[in-house]
Amino acid sequence: MFKKNQKALPISLSVVILILGTLAIFIYYNYWEDDVLATESGIVNVVENEEDNEMKDLQTIIHEAEKYVVQIEAIGSSSESEGSGFLFNDKGDIVTNAHVVDDATDIFVKTSDGTSTYPAALIDMNEKKDVAVLRVPQLKNQGSVEIDPNFEPNIGDEIIAVGSPHGYSGTFTDGIISAKNRSFSVNNSEYENLYQISASILQGNSGGPLIHKETGLIIGINAAASKDGNIGFTIPISQVYDLMQMWSDVADDEELSFEVDPTLHQTVESNSLKNDAEYIVNYYYDTLNVRDYFAAYSLLGSEEQIKRTYQDFRDLSVKSIEIKIQDIELDNPNGDSIKVTAYADHSIRKDEKILETHHYKSVFNVGYENDQLKILSLDRELLSKTEEEIEIEAEEEESGSNS
């Protein structure tokens, strides 16, 4: 009996070990499969999140937009106007404001690089909505800006306004959407539900695009501004997108007129070099004072931009909290360029109590590069420094210590 039990015990143990081993293998296999699937799923989720959260590089946004933004010059029987516009399809169609081309008999479009100027035909316009669409056959299949008419930005979103203020194409100003649903009337236009923006909008910016900084999408058409230009108003692209598309779809090149008088265009570009040079230098300092370093940097010619990157330029300029021009001297033009000497005081905070003023003499050489007026060279000389105590902060500190 004892011997039978001795034989049965190893057999029973073997059976138990076999069952436990099989169960362990089954559990391990299922755990390993679940773990691998979970890991693979995790990798997919990480990749998708990185793609969803990726923000476009600011320099890329500006570079892409610049290629499709144009300067518009409209000539009528008794008036001339300048504005901006942008390509929105592959047909060579450009959207702008109606007030830019209203009453024009001849319309010219200049590309952003300044190398080409083409006659444009007006497809159609709506004065009440202040929108117009032009066609330039030479710009067919040249690409277009990225638009999503269903995208709606929020108050506080950062934006970039692009245009040609006073004829200086490729000018960028940045800010935020400070309000929405602004409505008012100007001349024949009745604006409704506009975006209010903090980016500067000046004469010549009308018709240019408003870019959503985070996505790079075109979200509006810059249309109007306050008298000082510090508050801008933009037509949401969603309001006029269907109208733009409809005009473009029904337009027939054979029915459009592209014939213009080229001598009229020469008259538009015959502005005084002295006046333009004085304006661009003042505008340069204005952009620095409002900390619009993109706009200031864009006024520099290619050689000046090669000397210093945008970041170096910004690091140098950001030290000044205020710049006051004391005097500007203009030499007589030398061909297509002119020397402008500016004396300006740069206020720099040395510490909490001391404000230091740097007195600079800056010599600008202003001239044309690729048919655009630019600051070709800029040399700055520090003449002297003065210091003054910041009285307001001193009084606040004194009152704080008494309390």
Secondary structure, DSSP 4 states (H G I P E B T S, - for coil): -HHHHHHHHHHHHHHHHHHHHHHHHHHHHHHHHHHHHHHHHHHHHHHHHHHHHPPPPHHHHHHHHHHHEEEEEEE-SS-EEEEEEEE-STT-EEEE-HHHHTT-SEEEEE-TTSS-EEEEEEEEEETTTTEEEEE-GGGTTS----B-TT----TT-EEEEEE-GGG--SEEEEEEEEEEEEEEEETTEEEEEEEEESS---TT-TT-EEEETTT--EEEEEEEE-TTSSSEEEEEHHHHHHHHHHHHHH--GGGS-----HHHHHHHT---HHHHHHHHHHHHHHHHHTT-HHHHHHTB-HHHHHHS-HHHHHHHHTT-SEEEEEEEEEPPPBTTEEEEEEEEEEEEE-SSSEEEEEEEEEEEEEEEETTEEEEEEEEEEEEEEEEEE-HHHHHHHHHHHH-
